[in-house]
Amino acid sequence: MHEMSITQEIVNVVNEARLSAGEDARVLRVSIKLGKFTAIVPDCIKFYYEMMTEGTPMQGAELDFEVVPTLVKCNACGAEYEIEDVNLFCTACGGVDTDIIAGRELSVESIEVAGEEPV
């Protein structure tokens, strides 16, 4: 359910960018970078975006997601590896002193508005 509040923030960012392009500007595409470790479901974002933008100049925009894999670095042996679940044990040495170095991203990368270059 956290996707609803996250989508509201995305809509706010998109609307601000849209307004800077002009009151009547229409949003065509929104590119979003989304880390896998956030556990945010892109289809939920799409669903809420459609619901929240119905009847606005943002309605119908294509949402593109770049999903960033979760990467972990072991502080003991220096190994870097991708994980699929929340098991943070080092795959090389079994150590537990690890840091997530990628996969927490959540950002609007670009917004394409009708008649404008991506913002």
Backbone hydrogen bonds, N-H to C=O, Kabsch-Sander energy under -0.5 kcal/mol:
donor,donor_aa,acceptor,acceptor_aa,energy
4,M,1,M,-1.6
5,S,1,M,-0.6
6,I,2,H,-1.9
7,T,3,E,-2.7
8,Q,4,M,-1.9
9,E,5,S,-1.6
10,I,6,I,-2.1
11,V,7,T,-2.9
12,N,8,Q,-2.1
13,V,9,E,-2.3
14,V,10,I,-2.7
15,N,11,V,-2.7
16,E,12,N,-2.2
17,A,13,V,-2.1
18,R,14,V,-2.5
19,L,15,N,-2.7
20,S,16,E,-1.6
21,A,17,A,-0.8
21,A,18,R,-1.0
22,G,18,R,-0.5
22,G,19,L,-0.9
25,A,22,G,-1.8
27,V,57,P,-2.2
28,L,112,E,-3.5
29,R,112,E,-1.5
30,V,62,E,-2.9
31,S,110,S,-2.8
32,I,30,V,-0.5
32,I,64,D,-3.2
33,K,107,S,-2.9
34,L,32,I,-0.5
34,L,66,E,-2.9
35,G,105,E,-3.7
36,K,68,V,-3.1
37,F,103,G,-1.2
38,T,35,G,-1.3
38,T,103,G,-0.9
39,A,36,K,-1.5
44,C,41,V,-0.9
45,I,41,V,-1.8
46,K,42,P,-2.6
47,F,43,D,-2.3
48,Y,44,C,-2.7
49,Y,45,I,-2.7
50,E,46,K,-2.4
51,M,47,F,-2.0
52,M,48,Y,-3.0
53,T,49,Y,-1.9
54,E,50,E,-0.6
54,E,51,M,-0.5
56,T,53,T,-2.3
59,Q,53,T,-0.5
59,Q,56,T,-1.7
61,A,58,M,-1.5
62,E,28,L,-3.0
64,D,30,V,-2.9
64,D,62,E,-0.6
66,E,32,I,-2.8
67,V,65,F,-0.7
68,V,34,L,-2.2
68,V,66,E,-0.6
70,T,83,I,-0.6
71,L,69,P,-0.7
71,L,102,A,-2.0
72,V,81,Y,-3.1
73,K,99,D,-2.8
74,C,79,A,-3.0
75,N,73,K,-0.5
75,N,97,D,-3.2
76,A,97,D,-0.5
78,G,74,C,-1.6
81,Y,72,V,-2.4
83,I,70,T,-2.3
88,L,86,V,-0.9
90,C,95,G,-2.8
94,G,90,C,-1.1
98,T,96,V,-1.7
99,D,73,K,-2.4
101,I,71,L,-2.7
101,I,99,D,-0.6
102,A,71,L,-1.4
107,S,33,K,-2.2
109,E,31,S,-2.5
109,E,107,S,-0.8
110,S,31,S,-1.3
112,E,29,R,-3.3
113,V,111,I,-0.6
114,A,26,R,-3.7
116,E,113,V,-2.6
119,V,111,I,-3.4
